[in-house]
Each structure stands twice: as structure tokens, then as C-alpha cells.
Amino acid sequence: MKILLDKVNVAGINSLDVYRANGGYASVEKALRKMTPAEIIEEVKKSGLRGRGGAGFPTGMKWSFLDKKSGRPRYLVVNADESEPGTFKDRYLMEHIPHLLIEGIIASCFALESNLAFIYVRGEFKWIINILWKAIGEARDAGLLGKNILGTGFDLDIVVHPGGGAYICGEETALLESLEGKRGNPRLKPPFPAVVGLYGMPTVVNNVESIAAVPWIVLNSGDAYSKIGTPKSAGTKLISACGNINKPGVYEIELGLPVEEFIFSDEWCGGIANGKRMKAVVAGGSSVPILPTELILKTANGEKRLMSYESLQDGGFLTGTMLGSGGFIVYDENQCIVRNTWNFTRFYHHESCGQCSPCREGTGWMERILHKLENGHGSMSDIELLWDVQKKIEGNTICPLGDAAAWPVASAIRHFRDEFEWHVTNPKEAMERNFGIREKIEVAV
């Protein structure tokens, strides 16, 4: 079943006229004319919709935390700063069906009793920013935004704000700092954004996919949405599938689909490219633990691993991983785990805001150690040092970027330690394999 991408292939669906001709904005009519804000929040709670940005926190519960007693202005901030390696589903949604996001924002803001929403878009997505501006203009001209929407007395404006190209601004409090014109450093919590958020006002921050699911829930009820997927992972999920597969792309799946079916079925990824064997999978973007084939297809007790929050987490980080942002990266048998882990670590070192010493210094240490191992200069003690450094980062930073940097390293060593050791004992062969160096080289060991 498709909820978000059901009409994505309709010609001209990115325009208001075609979108409305295919049922678009019906949820706005229903929400504003037939429902109260409290009723919408209750439906979102019943739906079991969990945040699709990575953490998976229940959306309706998050909305219910919003401070409404103080009488201060309330804001909705849509996190469209999609920048984690392997993740590109929100970008796809905004590019091809932007009015779905705008419709979701209107219904969500009515529920939150908010009259101003912000879409914080990764600055590199210039063409998407233009698409959003055009769609917002069309909606405003049609009376769907601005003053007295559809004659109901509800007012709403949407601001599109280009980000500065910093991964850290995907963290909700760093995003708020950036929106306020400051350096994008994460805030200490509490207070949480629901009480003290943007400009010190109560704020809800949700990602693009989460808000885009709201129109269907408003139209069809939370109970109907909760019947899709699994009891703990309701609804559908967009997955950005890439790596060594035959059919990379963005797929909308019902949560609970077996991982094996998602990878090997012609309906989805179409199996491993070039007839090779699968080696490992990063299931939820670069920030989650990597799992070898035997653990990504089945849990430790032999059950089929499912594309759901609870099934992927089964076994904790010893034998499990996370659904995360839905960035599904598949490695074939020829991929070097050390080299790929080094690439991830280079990213996190570069993107660390530097506010917390364990992350600022630790990611640099991990990058340097992995560089040594990859380039034939490492020792067995470097593997132990790498393990020690990642342990000192995890859980010791203000925001989850430190954890995101540590978990891939920890899981790579835990499941593929033999590859790390092979780089130590076979330095020349490792360099030749990974860099295509054919001539004889002298390696300092």
C-alpha cells in the first residue's frame, strides 16, 4: 500500500491544479471545517505514527507536549535538512510532490494552533527550494495559505529557510539556532523545544516525511493508519535504497516487510548487482550500526528480520541495528569495510560542530587511526585504540552526532574485526585492492 507516493507518477502532480484534481488538500477541508485541533492530535496519536527522521519518537505524543497554556505563539518547524549519507527520500518527496508537504503543514499547524511554519531546507537543495516557493505561492493564490484560509478564520504563513550546509543542523536544536541566525550548535535539554523552542517560543520540529503522512491520517483516521505495518511500527516508510543493488531508488514500503524480500525481490531492490554475494547492510543511514548478511536477514534467534523499528533493533547493538532515517546501503562481497568506515568517519569529523570535546577530538582520532589502517601503516594496537576511542565518545556529547560517529565504528570492529586485522598483516595487498595500485610499493610498517 502506498500513502505518500501513491500519486507521485501522475503527470503534473507537482502543480496545484493537478494535485487538487487528484484529491489534494481534501484533508485541509476536513480538518479546518469538521475537526477541532484536539481531535486531530488524538487521531495522530491513535495512528501510531513515529517520527521518520531517525529517532522514531511518537508524533502525536510529541505534539501533545507543546505548551499551550502560556498563550505564547507556537511554531511548526519542518526539518528538511536531509544530509546523512545514504538518505535522500525527503528530497525526492519535496521535488516530485511538494503540495503533499504543504497540505500536511496546514493540517498540522491547525492541530497545533500555530499560525507560522518554517521549512528548513538544506542549502544545497537550491532547485527544491525553488519548487517549494512556487508551490507555496500557488497555495497562497488559491486561498490555502495566508489570512482566513477557506473562510474558516484560520491564518497560516510558511517560510522557506535555506540552511548553511551543515549536517549538525539536522539535529533539532541546532536547526533552531541556525533559524535564529546563530551558529548551528545543539542546545542543552531541558528545556525542550516544545516549551522553549524557536525564538524562545513553544515549537514542534518534525521531518518532511512525518508531516507528509498527516493528510492521510486526517482523511482516513488514526485507526486505519495503525492497521498498516506492525503494532509497534505503524504505517508506511520511505526507504532510500542504494549501494550494490540492481534497482537503487526511493521506495515506500509497509513497515514489517521482511528485509530479505526488500533486498532480493524484483518489486524492490532487485537483488545484488552483477551477480555478486551480499556482504553487509547499513539499514538506516550512515549513523546506525552495520550488520553482516547473516544478521541483517535474521535475528539472533533465527526469525526473519523485518523492516520495522523493533525488529531491526532486536538484539540491541550486539546483533541488531536501527531503522533510523531509512538510508538503506547494501555492500557486496568486494566492498572493504575498513575503507567504508573510514569514509563515514571522515564525514562525521568534518561535520562535528566542535562544541563537545569527545566528539570534536574523538572523531579526529578515529579518522586518523582508520587512515593509518587503510593505508598500510596500522598495527593491532591501533584497532584496540580505535575501539577505546569510540567508547569514550558514545553517550558523552550534547547531541547524538557523537553516537552517530561511534556506532558505525563499533559495529564494524565487532562484526568485521578480521578485515581490520587483515589490513595490519597485509598492508600492501590492502592498498592494491582499495586504490588499484599495481606497481610494487614500499610500505612503512
C-alpha positions in Angstrom: 0.0 0.0 0.0 1.2 3.5 -0.9 0.3 6.6 1.1 2.9 9.1 0.3 3.9 8.1 -3.2 0.6 6.9 -4.5 0.2 9.8 -7.0 3.8 10.6 -7.5 3.9 9.4 -11.1 0.8 11.4 -12.1 1.9 13.8 -14.8 2.0 17.4 -13.4 1.3 16.3 -9.8 3.8 19.0 -8.6 1.3 21.7 -9.8 -1.7 22.8 -7.6 -4.3 22.1 -10.3 -3.3 18.5 -10.9 -2.7 17.9 -7.2 -6.2 19.1 -6.3 -7.8 17.2 -9.2 -6.3 14.1 -7.6 -7.8 14.7 -4.2 -5.1 17.1 -2.9 -6.0 19.4 0.1 -9.1 17.4 1.0 -7.6 16.9 4.5 -7.4 20.7 4.9 -11.1 21.0 4.1 -11.9 18.3 6.6 -9.5 19.5 9.3 -10.5 23.1 9.2 -14.3 22.7 8.7 -15.1 19.5 10.6 -12.4 18.8 13.3 -11.0 20.5 16.3 -7.3 20.8 16.9 -7.6 18.3 19.8 -9.4 15.8 17.6 -6.6 15.9 15.0 -3.9 15.4 17.7 -5.9 12.4 19.0 -6.1 10.9 15.5 -2.3 11.3 15.1 -1.8 9.6 18.5 -4.1 6.7 17.5 -2.2 6.3 14.2 1.0 5.2 16.0 2.9 7.4 13.5 6.5 7.6 14.7 8.9 10.4 13.6 10.5 9.5 10.3 13.7 11.5 10.8 15.6 8.8 12.7 14.7 8.7 16.3 11.2 7.3 15.8 9.5 9.2 18.6 5.7 9.0 18.5 4.5 12.1 16.6 1.2 12.6 18.4 2.8 12.4 21.8 5.4 15.0 20.7 2.6 17.3 19.6 0.8 16.9 23.0 3.8 18.2 24.8 3.5 21.6 23.1 3.0 24.3 25.6 -0.5 25.9 25.0 -1.2 27.2 28.5 1.2 30.2 28.3 -0.6 31.8 25.4 2.6 32.4 23.6 2.9 32.0 19.8 3.5 28.4 18.7 5.6 27.3 15.7 5.9 24.3 13.5 9.4 23.7 12.0 9.8 21.2 9.3 13.2 19.6 9.2 14.2 19.3 5.5 17.9 19.4 6.2 18.4 15.9 4.8 22.1 15.4 4.7 23.0 12.0 6.2 25.0 9.8 3.8 22.7 7.2 2.1 19.5 9.2 2.8 17.5 11.0 0.0 13.8 10.2 0.4 12.7 13.6 1.8 14.4 15.3 -1.1 12.5 13.0 -3.5 9.2 13.8 -1.8 9.7 17.6 -2.0 10.9 17.5 -5.6 8.1 15.4 -7.0 5.0 16.1 -4.8 5.6 19.4 -2.9 1.9 20.1 -2.2 1.7 17.0 -0.1 4.1 18.5 2.3 2.3 21.9 2.3 -1.0 20.1 2.9 0.5 18.3 5.8 1.8 21.5 7.2 -1.6 23.2 7.1 -3.4 20.4 8.8 -0.6 20.0 11.4 -0.5 23.8 12.2 -4.2 23.8 12.7 -3.8 21.0 15.2 -1.0 22.8 16.9 -2.9 26.1 16.8 0.1 27.6 15.1 0.0 30.4 12.6 3.6 30.3 11.3 5.6 27.4 10.0 9.1 27.1 8.7 10.7 24.7 6.3 14.4 24.5 7.0 15.9 23.1 3.7 19.5 22.0 3.2 21.1 24.9 1.4 22.5 22.7 -1.4 18.9 21.8 -2.5 18.5 25.1 -4.4 16.2 23.6 -7.1 14.0 22.1 -4.4 13.8 25.5 -2.6 12.5 27.0 -5.9 10.0 24.2 -6.2 8.7 24.9 -2.7 8.5 28.6 -3.2 6.4 28.0 -6.4 4.1 25.5 -4.6 3.6 27.9 -1.6 2.8 30.7 -4.0 0.2 28.6 -5.8 -1.4 27.6 -2.4 -1.5 31.2 -1.3 -3.1 32.3 -4.5 -5.8 29.6 -4.1 -6.6 30.8 -0.5 -5.0 27.8 1.1 -2.4 29.9 2.9 -2.5 33.4 4.3 -5.4 35.1 6.1 -8.7 33.4 6.7 -7.9 30.1 4.9 -11.0 28.8 3.1 -13.1 31.3 5.0 -12.6 29.4 8.3 -10.8 32.2 10.2 -7.5 30.2 10.4 -4.4 32.1 9.4 -1.1 30.5 8.3 2.1 31.5 6.6 5.0 29.3 5.6 8.6 30.5 5.5 11.2 28.5 3.5 14.7 28.9 5.0 17.8 27.7 3.2 20.3 26.1 5.6 24.0 26.6 5.7 25.0 23.2 4.5 25.8 21.7 7.9 24.9 18.2 8.9 24.7 19.2 12.5 21.7 21.4 11.7 19.6 18.2 11.1 19.6 18.0 15.0 16.5 19.8 16.0 18.0 22.3 18.5 21.0 23.1 16.2 18.4 23.7 13.5 16.6 26.2 15.7 19.8 28.0 16.5 20.5 28.3 12.8 17.0 29.6 12.1 17.6 32.3 14.6 20.7 33.4 12.7 23.2 31.8 15.1 25.9 29.2 14.7 24.3 25.8 14.5 25.3 24.3 17.8 23.0 21.9 19.6 21.3 23.2 22.8 21.3 21.5 26.2 18.0 19.9 27.0 15.9 20.6 29.0 14.2 22.9 28.3 12.8 21.0 25.2 11.6 22.8 22.1 8.0 22.1 22.9 8.4 24.6 25.8 11.3 26.8 24.7 12.0 26.4 21.0 12.3 28.9 18.1 12.8 32.4 19.4 12.0 31.1 22.9 8.5 30.0 21.9 6.8 26.6 22.0 7.9 24.7 18.9 7.3 21.3 17.3 10.1 20.0 15.0 9.2 17.2 12.6 10.8 16.0 9.4 9.3 16.1 6.0 8.1 12.5 5.8 6.4 12.7 9.2 4.3 15.8 8.2 3.5 14.4 4.8 1.8 11.4 6.4 -0.7 13.7 8.3 -3.2 14.3 5.5 -3.9 10.6 5.0 -4.4 10.2 8.8 -6.8 13.1 8.9 -8.8 11.8 5.9 -8.8 8.1 6.9 -8.4 8.1 10.7 -5.7 7.1 13.0 -7.2 3.7 13.5 -6.9 3.0 9.8 -3.3 4.0 9.7 -2.4 1.9 12.8 -3.7 -1.2 11.0 -0.9 -0.8 8.4 2.5 -2.2 9.3 3.1 -3.7 12.7 1.7 -2.9 16.2 4.9 -1.0 17.2 5.8 0.3 13.7 2.6 1.5 12.1 2.1 2.8 8.6 4.4 3.0 5.6 8.0 4.2 5.4 10.1 5.8 2.6 13.4 4.0 2.1 16.4 5.4 0.3 18.0 2.3 -1.2 21.5 2.5 -2.7 24.8 0.6 -2.9 25.5 -2.6 -4.7 21.9 -3.4 -5.7 20.2 -3.7 -9.1 17.5 -1.1 -8.5 18.5 1.8 -6.3 15.8 4.4 -5.6 13.2 5.6 -3.2 10.6 3.0 -2.1 7.5 3.3 0.0 7.1 0.0 2.0 4.6 -1.1 4.6 6.6 -1.5 7.8 7.1 -5.1 8.7 8.2 -6.2 5.2 11.0 -8.9 5.5 14.4 -7.4 4.9 15.3 -10.3 2.6 12.3 -9.6 0.5 13.1 -5.9 0.3 16.6 -6.6 -0.9 16.1 -9.5 -3.3 12.5 -9.1 -4.7 12.2 -7.6 -8.2 9.5 -5.3 -6.8 12.1 -3.6 -4.6 15.9 -3.6 -4.8 16.1 -6.5 -7.3 19.0 -8.3 -5.6 22.7 -7.7 -5.6 24.2 -6.1 -8.7 26.5 -8.1 -11.1 25.6 -11.4 -9.6 27.7 -10.9 -6.5 27.0 -12.0 -3.0 25.8 -9.7 -0.3 28.3 -8.8 2.5 26.6 -6.3 4.8 23.9 -3.7 5.1 23.7 -0.3 6.7 20.0 -0.2 7.3 19.2 3.4 8.4 21.7 5.8 7.1 25.4 6.2 8.0 24.8 6.7 11.7 23.5 3.2 12.5 25.4 0.0 13.2 26.4 -2.0 10.1 25.3 -5.7 10.1 26.7 -8.6 8.1 24.4 -10.7 5.9 23.6 -13.3 8.4 22.4 -10.8 11.0 20.5 -8.4 8.7 18.4 -11.2 7.2 17.7 -13.0 10.5 17.6 -12.1 14.2 19.9 -13.8 16.7 17.1 -16.3 17.5 16.6 -17.2 13.8 13.5 -15.2 13.0 13.2 -13.2 9.8 14.5 -9.7 10.3 11.7 -7.2 9.3 11.8 -3.6 8.1 10.5 -2.2 11.3 11.8 -0.3 14.3 11.5 -3.2 16.8 12.8 -6.0 14.5 15.9 -4.1 13.4 16.6 -3.2 17.0 16.2 -6.8 18.2 19.3 -7.9 20.0 20.5 -4.4 20.8 23.7 -3.2 19.1 25.4 -6.6 19.7 23.3 -8.2 16.9 20.9 -5.5 15.8 20.8 -2.1 14.3 18.2 0.8 13.7 15.8 1.8 11.0 17.0 5.4 11.5 16.4 7.8 8.6 15.8 4.9 6.2 19.0 5.2 4.3 19.5 1.6 3.2 23.0 0.9 1.9 23.9 -2.5 0.6 27.5 -3.8 0.3 28.6 -6.6 -1.9 31.4 -9.1 -1.2 34.0 -6.8 -2.8 33.4 -3.9 -0.5 36.1 -3.0 2.0 34.6 -2.4 5.5 37.6 -0.5 6.7 37.6 1.8 3.8 33.8 2.5 4.1 34.1 3.0 7.8 36.9 5.5 7.2 34.7 7.4 4.7 31.9 7.6 7.3 34.3 8.8 10.0 35.8 11.4 7.7 32.2 12.8 7.3 31.5 12.9 11.0 34.8 14.5 11.8 34.2 17.2 9.2 30.6 17.8 10.3 31.2 17.9 14.1 30.3 21.3 15.4 33.2 21.1 17.8 31.1 22.1 20.9 31.8 18.8 22.8 35.4 17.6 23.3 34.7 13.9 23.0 33.1 14.4 19.5 35.5 17.2 18.4 38.6 15.3 19.3 37.4 11.7 19.1 36.1 11.9 15.6 39.5 13.2 14.5 41.3 10.4 16.3 39.1 7.8 14.7 39.6 9.3 11.2 43.4 9.3 11.7 43.5 5.7 13.0 41.3 4.4 10.2 43.5 6.3 7.7 46.5 4.5 9.1 44.9 1.1 8.8 43.6 1.8 5.3 47.0 3.0 4.1 49.0 0.1 5.4 50.5 1.8 8.4 48.4 0.4 11.2 49.1 -2.0 14.0 47.0 -4.4 16.1 47.2 -1.8 18.9 45.5 0.7 16.6 42.4 -1.5 16.4 42.3 -1.6 20.2 42.8 2.2 20.4 40.0 2.7 17.8 37.7 0.6 19.9 38.6 2.6 23.0 38.1 6.0 21.4 34.6 5.2 20.1 33.6 4.0 23.6 34.7 7.4 25.0 32.6 9.3 22.5 29.3 7.4 22.8 26.9 8.9 25.4 29.2 11.8 26.2 28.0 14.5 23.9 25.2 17.1 23.9 23.6 15.8 20.7 23.5 12.4 19.0 26.2 13.2 16.4 28.8 11.7 18.7 26.8 8.5 19.0 26.3 8.5 15.2 30.0 8.6 14.7 30.8 5.9 17.2 28.2 3.3 16.4 29.4 2.5 12.8 33.0 2.1 14.0 32.0 -0.1 16.9 29.8 -2.4 14.8 32.4 -2.6 12.0 35.0 -3.8 14.5 32.6 -6.1 16.3 31.4 -7.9 13.1 34.4 -7.5 10.8 37.4 -7.5 13.0 39.1 -9.9 10.7 39.2 -7.3 8.0 40.8 -4.8 10.3 43.4 -7.3 11.2 44.0 -8.2 7.6 44.8 -4.6 6.8 47.5 -4.8 9.5 49.0 -8.1 8.4 48.6 -7.5 4.6 49.3 -3.8 4.1 50.4 -3.9 0.5 47.6 -6.1 -0.6 45.1 -3.9 1.1 46.4 -0.8 -0.7 46.4 -2.5 -4.0 42.9 -3.8 -3.5 41.4 -0.4 -2.5 43.4 2.0 -4.6 44.1 0.0 -7.7 47.9 0.4 -7.2 49.6 -2.2 -9.4 53.3 -1.3 -9.1 55.3 -2.5 -6.2 55.4 -0.1 -3.4 57.4 0.2 -0.2 55.1 0.4 2.8 56.4 1.6 6.1 55.2 -0.8 8.8 
